[in-house]
């Protein structure tokens, strides 16, 4: 288990093992989530764009900008 001390300014140092596990780098943001049991989860709130590569399937055929605009107009902004 890793521990850390909170300073008088509310700051703390995240232990190296945790920073490595969460792939945290200087300037990254963190998200704190408190669950129903009072446990706190810390998650990286920043995502490297390179990590998103390949998560979407390529369209079966290329789509033009005009076709996209037409689909948007047809939907009429409904969600």
MOZIWO-V85266 format. One record per residue. N is the residue number from 1. PHI is phi in whole degrees, 0 to 359 (none if undefined). OMEGA is omega in radians with two decimals (999 if undefined). BURIAL is # if it has 16 or more other C-alpha atoms within 10 Angstrom, else .. Layout:
n = {N;N}
phi = {PHI;PHI}
omega = {OMEGA;OMEGA}
burial = {BURIAL;BURIAL}
This chain:
n = {1;2;3;4;5;6;7;8;9;10;11;12;13;14;15;16;17;18;19;20;21;22;23;24;25;26;27;28;29;30;31;32;33;34;35;36;37;38;39;40;41;42;43;44;45;46;47;48;49;50;51;52;53;54;55;56;57;58;59;60;61;62;63;64;65;66;67;68;69;70;71;72;73;74;75;76;77;78;79}
phi = {none;262;231;207;252;268;279;296;269;81;262;210;256;280;305;305;302;288;301;293;298;270;55;270;226;308;94;293;254;240;245;252;239;257;273;299;274;88;286;249;253;245;233;295;261;252;234;286;304;296;290;272;303;86;280;253;286;290;300;295;214;300;240;279;298;299;295;295;299;297;296;295;297;297;288;71;75;290;252}
omega = {3.11;3.11;-3.12;3.14;3.10;3.13;3.11;3.09;-3.14;-3.13;3.09;3.05;3.11;-3.12;-3.08;-3.14;-3.12;3.11;3.13;-3.12;-3.14;-3.12;-3.11;3.13;3.12;-3.14;3.11;3.13;3.13;3.06;3.13;-3.13;3.10;-3.13;-3.06;-3.13;-3.13;3.08;-3.13;3.06;3.10;-3.11;3.04;-3.13;3.11;3.14;3.06;-3.11;-3.14;3.12;-3.12;-3.10;3.06;-3.12;3.10;3.07;3.05;3.10;-3.13;3.05;3.13;-3.14;3.13;3.09;3.12;3.11;3.09;3.12;3.12;3.12;3.11;3.12;-3.12;3.14;3.05;3.10;3.10;3.09;999}
burial = {.;.;.;.;.;.;.;.;.;.;.;.;.;.;.;.;.;.;.;.;.;.;.;#;.;.;.;.;.;.;.;.;.;.;.;.;.;.;.;.;.;.;.;.;.;.;.;.;.;.;.;.;.;.;.;.;.;.;.;.;.;.;.;.;.;.;.;.;.;.;.;.;.;.;.;.;.;.;.}
